[in-house]
């Protein structure tokens, strides 16, 4: 059957606002970053030999990035086309990125290529992928949906639910990886360490910051220093939440004047310094 072989340079993205807390409707924001990744794919469609499509994949370590990408794609094609995949994909970047980001952009790019998706069709496909993400990861998919949206459109993307995403152009940021802390279980849906009222108030503040940034981008085309001040406070709050979830690891990073963003990965929480450039008034 048909073989797909391709190598291309792609521009990745990063979550900017939001931690995926279980049981709460959260607004997420993600944006492209000045890094480059090389994506290589080499697959062929093959007749399924049994009812378990995973057995037909080239062997990869369970819980590796390649395992998740292959499993996701194979589940998709087995369900909609009744075919299996044999082969592999590989993605390498010139900056340190969370695996969930690499998973989201690789699967989005591969699926868009295989189905020859046009830009006018992006929204429909992103909604479909959100449904698949919910089934595959057994979580609320809006966190991953924000990453997919930002990647597909290469813009700052705000996502509240499967039917609502707002695209606000591009912003200039620099990303610096600090370190990661392992979670005892899947980190893509975290349990809030605070009671419902406190968590709701913190999320309300997060929505307030997103609203200020959206107003900046709509009226000025950039994030003002005033809004950045509120964003820094939000990052401090998210960092405190992350440390509480991680049970306050001894080797924790130090908060300073530079915004530090905790990003939920598949089995860890990674911390980054994010520097916003071209902040004008």
C-alpha positions in Angstrom: 0.0 0.0 0.0 1.0 3.7 -0.1 4.1 4.8 1.7 4.6 8.3 3.1 8.1 9.6 3.4 8.8 13.2 4.2 11.3 15.5 6.0 10.5 19.1 6.7 11.3 22.1 8.9 8.5 23.2 11.2 8.1 26.0 13.7 7.0 24.9 17.2 4.9 26.6 19.8 4.7 26.7 23.6 1.8 27.0 26.2 1.9 30.5 27.6 -1.0 30.5 30.1 -2.9 27.8 31.9 -2.3 24.7 33.9 -4.6 21.7 33.2 -6.5 21.2 36.4 -8.9 18.4 36.6 -12.6 19.3 36.9 -12.2 23.0 36.0 -13.0 24.8 32.7 -9.8 26.6 32.0 -8.8 29.1 29.3 -5.4 28.3 27.7 -3.1 30.4 25.6 -0.2 29.2 23.4 2.1 30.9 21.0 4.8 30.2 18.4 8.4 30.5 19.5 11.6 31.3 17.6 12.9 27.7 17.4 13.0 25.2 14.5 12.2 21.5 14.5 12.9 18.8 11.8 10.1 16.3 11.4 10.8 13.1 9.5 8.0 10.6 8.8 8.3 7.2 7.2 5.0 5.2 7.2 3.2 2.9 5.0 -0.4 1.8 5.2 -0.8 -1.9 5.6 -3.6 -4.4 6.1 -4.3 -5.0 9.8 -3.3 -8.5 10.9 -5.5 -8.6 14.0 -7.9 -6.4 16.0 -5.0 -4.7 17.9 -3.4 -2.2 15.6 -0.6 -1.4 18.0 1.0 -4.8 17.3 1.7 -3.7 13.8 3.9 -0.7 14.7 7.6 -0.8 14.7 8.7 -1.5 18.3 9.4 1.6 20.3 9.8 2.1 24.1 6.5 2.3 25.8 5.8 5.8 27.1 8.4 7.3 24.7 7.3 10.2 22.4 7.5 7.9 19.4 5.2 5.4 21.1 2.5 8.0 21.7 2.7 9.5 18.2 2.5 6.0 16.6 -0.2 4.8 18.9 -2.3 7.9 18.2 -1.9 7.8 14.5 -2.5 4.0 14.3 -5.7 4.3 16.4 -7.0 7.0 14.1 -6.4 5.2 10.8 -7.6 1.9 12.2 -10.9 3.6 13.3 -11.6 5.7 10.2 -10.0 3.7 7.3 -9.7 0.2 8.8 -6.0 0.1 8.0 -2.8 0.0 10.1 0.4 1.9 10.0 3.9 0.5 9.8 6.9 2.8 10.2 8.0 5.7 12.4 8.2 9.5 12.9 11.0 11.5 14.4 11.1 15.1 15.5 14.2 17.0 16.7 14.3 20.6 17.8 17.0 23.2 18.4 15.4 24.1 21.8 14.2 22.0 24.7 10.4 21.4 24.4 7.9 19.4 26.4 7.0 16.0 24.8 3.3 17.0 24.7 4.1 19.9 22.5 6.1 17.7 20.2 3.3 15.1 20.2 0.7 17.8 19.3 2.6 19.5 16.5 3.9 16.2 15.0 0.5 14.5 14.9 -1.2 17.7 13.6 1.4 18.1 10.9 1.3 14.5 9.8 -2.5 14.4 9.7 -2.8 17.7 7.9 -0.3 16.4 5.3 -1.9 13.0 4.9 -5.4 14.5 4.4 -4.1 17.6 2.4 -6.0 19.9 4.8 -6.5 23.5 3.6 -6.4 26.4 5.9 -10.1 27.0 5.6 -10.6 23.5 7.0 -8.3 23.9 10.0 -11.1 24.6 12.6 -13.1 21.5 11.6 -10.0 19.3 11.8 -8.9 20.9 15.1 -12.3 20.1 16.6 -12.0 16.5 15.4 -8.5 16.2 16.9 -9.8 17.5 20.2 -12.3 14.7 20.3 -9.6 12.2 19.5 -7.3 13.7 22.2 -10.0 13.3 24.8 -10.4 9.6 23.9 -6.7 8.9 23.6 -5.5 10.6 26.8 -8.8 10.3 28.8 -8.5 14.0 29.8 -10.2 17.3 28.9 -8.5 18.1 25.6 -8.4 21.9 25.7 -4.8 22.1 26.9 -3.6 20.2 23.8 -6.2 22.0 21.7 -4.5 25.3 22.4 -1.1 23.9 21.3 -2.6 22.5 18.1 -4.4 25.8 17.4 -1.2 27.9 17.9 0.8 25.5 15.7 -1.8 25.3 12.9 -2.2 29.1 12.6 1.3 30.1 13.8 -0.3 32.7 16.1 -1.1 33.5 19.7 -4.1 31.3 20.2 -6.6 31.4 23.1 -8.8 28.3 23.6 -11.7 28.1 26.0 -13.6 25.1 24.7 -13.8 22.9 21.6 -15.9 25.5 19.7 -14.1 28.7 20.7 -10.6 29.7 19.8 -9.3 33.2 19.4 -6.3 34.0 17.2 -4.4 37.2 18.0 -1.4 37.5 15.7 2.2 36.8 16.7 4.3 38.0 19.7 8.0 38.0 20.1 9.3 35.8 22.9 12.4 33.9 23.9 12.3 30.6 25.8 14.8 29.2 28.2 14.5 25.7 29.7 15.3 25.4 33.4 14.5 21.9 34.6 11.8 19.3 35.1 10.2 17.4 38.0 8.7 14.0 37.5 5.1 13.3 38.4 4.0 10.0 39.9 1.3 9.7 37.3 0.1 11.5 34.1 0.7 15.2 34.4 -1.7 16.3 31.6 -4.6 16.6 34.1 -3.4 17.8 37.5 -5.4 17.8 40.7 -5.6 21.3 42.3 -3.9 21.4 45.7 -6.4 24.0 46.9 -10.1 24.0 47.7 -12.7 24.7 45.1 -13.3 28.4 46.0 -9.6 29.2 46.1 -8.9 27.4 42.8 -11.9 29.2 41.2 -10.6 32.6 42.3 -7.1 31.8 40.9 -8.6 30.7 37.6 -10.7 33.9 37.5 -7.5 35.9 37.8 -6.0 33.8 34.9 -9.0 34.7 32.7 -8.5 38.4 33.7 -4.9 38.3 32.5 -5.8 36.6 29.3 -8.5 39.3 28.7 -6.0 42.1 29.2 -3.6 40.4 26.8 -6.3 39.9 24.2 -7.3 43.6 24.5 -3.7 44.6 24.0 -3.2 42.5 20.9 -6.5 43.6 19.4 -6.0 47.4 20.0 -2.2 47.7 19.9 -0.8 44.6 18.3 1.6 43.9 21.2 1.5 43.2 25.0 2.0 46.3 27.1 4.4 46.4 30.1 1.3 46.9 32.3 -0.2 43.6 31.2 3.2 41.9 31.5 3.3 42.9 35.1 0.0 40.9 35.7 1.3 38.0 33.6 4.4 37.8 35.8 2.2 37.5 38.9 0.1 34.8 37.2 3.3 32.8 36.4 4.3 33.1 40.1 0.8 31.7 41.0 1.1 28.9 38.5 4.6 28.1 39.8 3.3 27.9 43.4 0.4 25.6 42.3 2.9 23.4 40.5 5.2 23.1 43.5 2.3 22.2 45.7 1.2 19.5 43.3 4.8 18.2 43.2 4.9 18.2 47.1 7.4 21.1 47.2 10.5 19.3 45.8 13.7 20.2 47.7 15.6 21.1 44.5 13.1 23.7 43.5 13.9 26.6 41.2 14.1 30.1 42.5 11.6 32.7 41.4 13.1 36.0 40.3 12.1 39.0 38.2 12.0 37.0 35.0 8.7 35.3 34.3 8.9 31.5 34.9 6.3 29.3 33.4 5.5 25.7 34.6 4.3 23.6 31.7 2.6 20.3 32.3 4.2 17.5 30.2 3.2 13.9 29.9 4.9 12.6 33.0 6.6 15.7 34.4 6.2 19.4 34.9 8.9 21.5 33.1 9.9 25.0 34.0 10.9 27.7 31.6 12.0 31.3 31.6 10.0 33.3 29.1 11.2 36.6 28.0 8.8 38.9 26.0 10.5 41.1 23.5 9.4 44.3 21.8 7.1 45.3 24.7 6.2 48.8 23.6 3.9 51.5 24.9 
